[in-house]
């Protein structure tokens, strides 16, 4: 097997932190002063006043029954529809 050759690496000496020159402190940025405006609590929400709605009476309940097969009106007590002959309950 052929041996690979790598380029020589050069090392740069590093000074210990105690011997390094002190760097200038980063410049402090100045921002304009911000003023805070107090916020008042939201007013209690009220429902708008509306005129009273008229009471609509419920439609009268119909005692009529109809054939589930053809829709014909049935007389009480019938066991079969008079129009289509369907068997009723």
Steps between C-alpha positions, in 0.01 A plus 500: 500500500606848419542745788315828485682821572330796657623859488680617812286697737625822643398602845455856614600559860224631723564721798336402827200719589691666784762631255264627233443871459169614648250573228289812499160455662220478246330828441174539684210579270268781599127456437242773538302475822163338463203631687228267617139609484276343765221292355155529647301176544254434220150622569250229583340399174127549498250350263331764286144577604252350257125515486331200657414237244136399475417152622380286210267227617592150400305349214222277621595136511317311231330181607473391139713210385619418153591182315877444510485346151288741295439799732121470499315631806388219726201464728572384854484130557565395140727199455551545123532813283179568303701632202797262457402211727825521699491326838502751786626437850 
